[in-house]
């Protein structure tokens, strides 16, 4: 987790560095569905399950969350 107490993935997703975020969203993917992905993957409950009960280090969870959200919410269009 980043020093702010929030996963760095949140900072990456909200950084505004992507010039056209709408163009990077997969076709047919609604904001509501995207919000559901973010809510589920970044939930404190899932974080605890993976880090406490499955013994993942927080850095592993952070990378997994980043990779999962990136693959589900962004389209690789060569930018």
N, C-alpha and C positions, 0 to 999 in steps of 0.2 A: 504494500500500500504506500501511497505517496505520503510525504510528511504532513499534508493537510488532513490526514485521516480519511481521505477519499481515494478510491482506486485511481491510479494514473490513467486508466482507460477512460474515465469520465472526462478528465482534462483533455485527452486526445480527441475524444468524440465531440467535445464542445469547444475546441480551440479556435474554430473558425478558419483554420488553415486550408481547408478544402474549398476551392473556389466555387464549386457548384455541387452542393451536397445532394440536391434533388436528382442530378444526373447520375450520381453514384448509387442511388437506391435501386435495388433490383426491380424490374418491371412488375407491376401489379402489387407491389408491397405497400400497404397503407401505413400511415403514421400510427394508427391504433395497433396494428400488428407489430410494428417496430417497437412501440412503447411496451408492449407485452413481453417482447424478447428482452429488452433492457431491464424491465422490472423483475422478471424471473431470474435472469442470470446474475444480476447484481444484488439480489435479495440477501439480507443478513442471514436468513435461515439456510439458504444454500451455501453461503460462505462458511457458516458454522459446521454444516454437515461435512463439507469437503476438508476443512482445515482441522476441525476438532475430532470428528469421528472417523474420517478417512486418512488423517494425518498428513494432509498436503501442507507443505510450507506456504505461507501467504504469497510468496513470489510465484509459486507454481499456479496458484489460483488466479492471481492477477494476469499472468500470461495466458492461461486458459480462457479467462473471461474476455480478454482483448481479442484473442484469436477467434473465439466463437462469435462474438458480436461483429467483428470485422467481416467474417465469412457470411454471416446471416444478413447483415444490414448494408453492406457496401458491395458495389460491383467493381471489379477490376477492369477499368477501361483505359489503362495505360497512362493515367495521370501521374 
